[in-house]
């Protein structure tokens, strides 16, 4: 509820496993007016039902907790709403939007594990799509060139165009796209990178997160087709800050005395340092673990 209005959340993304864990720790039982009692699954009696968490049976027996079979997306959304409301009521959540004072964007205002709710511009980068497109890039270029030549009737112009195409295609092959694919796969893997800007007048003050494709409510390609990479619809992102203290990223040598093991560990540390340079976030950008992305709908909008 917001004021006298009910807010409907249209979820785009929901990390249910993390929300499940948070809900288990903070709700401590669903209030009586939120409990579902019909058809509960009782561990002792084996009664089948809604599998809603934190409910006690009529005789005090435990009801199965968050059983994955039979869970519905609507149940997940209901538990999420309870969780966000509970965190809000207990002042766990820091809200950041276009009204936030961006001149006060300092490292001291963020801490590791902090819950934030951000409204603003979102950019979604699907590197899987890029890899797929790059994998078929040369064939795509060949097809385009074929139809370009087919449209030219003059033989001399066609010969000149073909020579131009051959030069262009040679330059493309020299880009070593396959090597670029391997590098992108190594750095980004299967994840989707999310950038959230609360106020586009301050584009450097942003949050950067990594999202698991399976947590989106629909195929990511469908979201791309509807919105593209950049979504300026004031969507809400709820998540937790990843903000290690200064110096925590400095590598510490921890020798075990086993020379082979210690040498291999040093190699891994060196590779980790390279990976960190390639994909880390540096302030004023702030790293975030997104827990949900949704758009709000209410009667007063």
C-alpha positions as CSV (number, residue, x, y, z in Angstrom):
1,X,0.0,0.0,0.0
2,X,1.1,3.6,-0.8
3,X,-1.0,6.0,1.1
4,X,-4.6,5.0,0.4
5,X,-3.7,3.4,-2.9
6,X,-2.8,-0.2,-3.6
7,X,0.4,-0.5,-5.7
8,X,0.5,-3.2,-8.3
9,X,4.0,-4.5,-9.1
10,X,4.5,-5.7,-12.6
11,X,7.7,-7.8,-12.1
12,X,10.3,-7.8,-14.9
13,X,12.9,-9.6,-12.8
14,X,12.9,-11.5,-9.5
15,X,15.7,-13.4,-7.8
16,X,13.4,-15.7,-5.9
17,X,16.1,-17.7,-4.1
18,X,17.6,-14.6,-2.5
19,X,14.1,-13.3,-1.6
20,X,13.2,-16.7,-0.2
21,X,16.2,-16.5,2.2
22,X,15.5,-12.9,3.3
23,X,11.8,-13.7,3.8
24,X,12.7,-16.7,6.0
25,X,14.8,-14.5,8.3
26,X,12.8,-11.3,8.6
27,X,9.1,-12.2,8.4
28,X,9.1,-14.6,11.4
29,X,5.7,-15.8,10.4
30,X,3.0,-14.3,8.2
31,X,0.5,-12.1,10.0
32,X,-2.8,-13.8,10.6
33,X,-4.6,-11.7,7.9
34,X,-2.0,-13.0,5.4
35,X,-2.2,-16.7,6.3
36,X,-3.7,-19.2,3.9
37,X,-5.2,-22.2,5.8
38,X,-7.0,-24.1,3.1
39,X,-5.3,-27.2,1.8
40,X,-2.0,-26.8,3.6
41,X,0.7,-29.5,3.2
42,X,1.2,-30.9,6.6
43,X,4.5,-32.7,7.0
44,X,3.1,-35.2,9.5
45,X,-0.3,-35.8,7.9
46,X,0.8,-35.4,4.3
47,X,-2.0,-33.0,3.4
48,X,-1.5,-31.3,0.1
49,X,-1.9,-27.6,-0.3
50,X,-0.5,-24.1,-1.0
51,X,2.9,-24.6,0.6
52,X,2.9,-21.1,2.0
53,X,5.8,-20.5,4.5
54,X,5.7,-19.8,8.2
55,X,2.3,-21.3,8.8
56,X,1.5,-23.7,11.6
57,X,-1.1,-26.4,11.3
58,X,-4.2,-26.5,13.4
59,X,-2.5,-28.9,15.9
60,X,0.7,-26.9,15.8
61,X,2.6,-29.1,13.4
62,X,5.0,-27.6,11.0
63,X,3.8,-26.9,7.5
64,X,6.4,-27.6,4.8
65,X,8.5,-24.6,4.1
66,X,8.7,-23.2,0.5
67,X,8.4,-26.5,-1.2
68,X,9.5,-25.9,-4.8
69,X,7.1,-28.3,-6.4
70,X,3.7,-26.6,-6.9
71,X,5.0,-23.1,-6.1
72,X,3.5,-20.5,-8.3
73,X,4.9,-17.2,-9.5
74,X,2.0,-15.4,-7.8
75,X,3.1,-16.9,-4.5
76,X,6.6,-15.6,-5.1
77,X,5.3,-12.2,-5.8
78,X,3.1,-12.2,-2.7
79,X,6.0,-13.2,-0.5
80,X,8.2,-10.6,-2.1
81,X,5.6,-7.9,-1.4
82,X,5.5,-8.9,2.2
83,X,9.3,-8.9,2.4
84,X,9.7,-5.4,0.9
85,X,7.0,-4.0,3.1
86,X,8.6,-5.4,6.2
87,X,12.0,-4.1,5.3
88,X,10.5,-0.6,4.5
89,X,8.6,-0.5,7.8
90,X,11.8,-1.3,9.7
91,X,13.8,1.4,7.8
92,X,16.1,-1.1,6.1
93,X,15.6,0.3,2.6
94,X,17.3,3.4,1.3
95,X,15.3,5.0,-1.6
96,X,17.2,6.7,-4.4
97,X,15.5,8.5,-7.3
98,X,15.5,11.7,-9.3
99,X,14.8,13.7,-6.2
100,X,17.9,12.5,-4.4
101,X,20.7,15.1,-3.7
102,X,23.4,13.9,-6.2
103,X,25.9,16.4,-4.7
104,X,25.9,14.2,-1.6
105,X,26.9,11.1,-3.6
106,X,29.8,10.0,-1.5
107,X,31.3,6.6,-0.6
108,X,30.3,7.1,3.1
109,X,26.6,6.9,2.1
110,X,27.0,3.3,1.0
111,X,27.9,0.1,2.8
112,X,28.1,-3.5,1.9
113,X,24.8,-5.4,2.1
114,X,22.7,-2.2,2.2
115,X,19.2,-2.5,0.8
116,X,18.4,0.1,-1.8
117,X,15.3,0.8,-4.0
118,X,16.2,2.8,-7.1
119,X,14.0,4.4,-9.6
120,X,15.3,5.7,-12.9
121,X,16.8,5.0,-16.3
122,X,17.9,1.4,-16.9
123,X,20.3,-0.1,-19.5
124,X,20.3,-3.8,-20.1
125,X,23.3,-5.4,-21.8
126,X,22.8,-9.0,-23.0
127,X,26.3,-10.2,-24.0
128,X,24.8,-13.6,-25.0
129,X,22.9,-11.8,-27.8
130,X,26.1,-10.0,-28.8
131,X,28.1,-13.3,-28.9
132,X,25.4,-14.9,-31.1
133,X,25.4,-12.0,-33.5
134,X,29.2,-12.0,-33.7
135,X,29.2,-15.7,-34.3
136,X,27.1,-15.2,-37.5
137,X,28.6,-11.9,-38.4
138,X,30.7,-13.1,-41.4
139,X,27.8,-15.0,-42.9
140,X,25.5,-12.0,-42.4
141,X,28.0,-9.7,-44.3
142,X,28.2,-12.2,-47.1
143,X,24.5,-12.3,-47.5
144,X,24.2,-8.5,-47.5
145,X,27.0,-8.3,-50.1
146,X,25.3,-10.9,-52.3
147,X,22.0,-8.9,-52.5
148,X,24.0,-5.7,-53.0
149,X,25.6,-7.2,-56.1
150,X,22.3,-8.7,-57.3
151,X,20.7,-5.3,-57.4
152,X,23.4,-3.9,-59.7
153,X,22.8,-4.5,-63.4
154,X,25.8,-2.6,-64.9
155,X,28.7,-5.0,-65.2
156,X,31.4,-2.5,-64.7
157,X,29.7,-1.1,-61.6
158,X,29.2,-4.6,-60.3
159,X,32.9,-5.4,-60.7
160,X,33.9,-2.3,-58.9
161,X,31.4,-3.0,-56.1
162,X,32.6,-6.6,-55.8
163,X,36.2,-5.4,-55.5
164,X,35.1,-3.0,-52.8
165,X,33.3,-5.7,-50.9
166,X,36.3,-8.1,-51.0
167,X,38.4,-5.4,-49.4
168,X,35.8,-4.7,-46.8
169,X,35.4,-8.4,-46.0
170,X,39.2,-8.8,-45.7
171,X,39.3,-6.0,-43.1
172,X,36.4,-7.7,-41.2
173,X,38.3,-11.0,-41.0
174,X,41.4,-9.2,-39.7
175,X,39.4,-8.0,-36.7
176,X,39.6,-11.6,-35.4
177,X,36.0,-11.7,-34.2
178,X,36.4,-15.2,-32.9
179,X,39.1,-14.0,-30.5
180,X,36.8,-11.2,-29.4
181,X,34.0,-13.7,-28.7
182,X,36.3,-15.8,-26.5
183,X,37.3,-12.7,-24.5
184,X,33.7,-11.5,-24.0
185,X,32.7,-15.0,-23.0
186,X,35.5,-15.2,-20.5
187,X,34.7,-11.9,-18.9
188,X,30.9,-11.8,-18.9
189,X,29.8,-15.4,-19.4
190,X,26.0,-15.8,-19.6
191,X,25.1,-12.9,-17.4
192,X,23.2,-9.7,-18.3
193,X,24.7,-6.5,-17.1
194,X,22.3,-3.8,-15.6
195,X,23.1,-0.1,-15.2
196,X,20.6,2.1,-13.3
197,X,20.9,5.9,-13.3
198,X,18.6,7.6,-10.8
199,X,19.1,11.0,-12.4
200,X,20.2,11.2,-16.1
201,X,21.6,14.7,-15.4
202,X,24.3,12.9,-13.4
203,X,25.1,9.8,-15.5
204,X,28.3,9.0,-13.6
205,X,26.2,8.4,-10.4
206,X,24.9,5.0,-11.2
207,X,24.5,1.4,-10.0
208,X,25.9,-1.5,-11.9
209,X,24.7,-5.1,-11.4
210,X,24.8,-8.6,-12.9
211,X,21.5,-10.4,-13.5
212,X,20.8,-14.1,-14.1
213,X,18.8,-14.5,-17.3
214,X,16.6,-17.2,-15.7
215,X,15.2,-14.7,-13.2
216,X,13.5,-12.6,-15.8
217,X,9.7,-13.1,-16.0
218,X,9.8,-13.5,-19.8
219,X,12.4,-14.2,-22.5
220,X,15.0,-11.5,-22.5
221,X,14.7,-11.3,-26.3
222,X,11.1,-10.2,-25.8
223,X,12.1,-7.4,-23.4
224,X,14.7,-6.3,-26.0
225,X,12.1,-6.2,-28.8
226,X,9.7,-4.1,-26.6
227,X,12.2,-1.7,-25.1
228,X,15.6,-2.1,-26.5
229,X,18.8,-1.7,-24.4
230,X,17.8,1.6,-22.8
231,X,14.6,1.8,-20.8
232,X,13.6,5.2,-19.6
233,X,10.3,4.2,-17.9
234,X,11.2,4.9,-14.2
235,X,11.2,1.3,-13.3
236,X,12.1,0.3,-9.7
237,X,15.1,-1.8,-9.0
238,X,15.4,-3.4,-5.5
239,X,18.8,-4.8,-4.5
240,X,21.8,-4.9,-2.2
241,X,24.9,-2.9,-2.4
242,X,28.3,-4.6,-2.9
243,X,30.7,-2.2,-1.3
244,X,33.9,-3.6,0.2
245,X,35.9,-1.4,2.4
246,X,38.9,0.3,1.0
247,X,41.9,-2.0,0.8
248,X,39.8,-5.2,1.0
249,X,40.5,-5.9,-2.7
250,X,44.2,-5.9,-2.1
251,X,45.5,-9.4,-2.5
252,X,47.2,-11.0,0.5
253,X,49.7,-13.8,0.1
254,X,48.9,-16.8,2.3
255,X,51.7,-19.3,1.8
256,X,51.0,-22.9,2.9
257,X,54.6,-24.0,2.6
258,X,53.7,-26.3,-0.4
259,X,55.7,-24.7,-3.2
260,X,53.5,-26.2,-6.0
261,X,50.3,-25.2,-4.4
262,X,51.6,-21.7,-3.6
263,X,52.8,-21.2,-7.2
264,X,49.4,-22.2,-8.6
265,X,47.6,-20.0,-6.1
266,X,49.8,-17.0,-7.3
267,X,48.8,-17.8,-10.9
268,X,45.1,-17.8,-9.9
269,X,45.6,-14.5,-8.0
270,X,47.2,-12.9,-11.1
271,X,44.3,-14.1,-13.3
272,X,41.8,-12.8,-10.7
273,X,43.5,-9.4,-10.8
274,X,43.2,-9.2,-14.6
275,X,39.5,-10.3,-14.3
276,X,38.9,-7.6,-11.7
277,X,40.4,-4.9,-13.9
278,X,38.2,-6.0,-16.8
279,X,34.9,-6.2,-15.0
280,X,35.1,-4.3,-11.7
281,X,33.1,-1.2,-10.8
282,X,34.8,1.9,-9.6
283,X,33.1,4.7,-7.6
284,X,31.2,6.9,-8.3
285,X,29.6,3.8,-9.9
286,X,28.3,1.5,-7.2
287,X,28.0,-2.3,-7.5
288,X,24.6,-3.8,-6.8
289,X,23.1,-7.3,-6.6
290,X,19.6,-6.8,-8.2
291,X,16.8,-8.7,-6.3
292,X,13.9,-7.4,-8.3
293,X,13.0,-5.1,-11.1
294,X,9.4,-4.0,-11.6
295,X,7.2,-1.2,-12.8
296,X,4.6,0.2,-10.4
297,X,0.9,0.7,-11.4
298,X,-1.5,2.5,-9.2
299,X,-4.8,4.4,-9.7
300,X,-3.2,7.8,-9.2
301,X,-0.7,7.5,-12.1
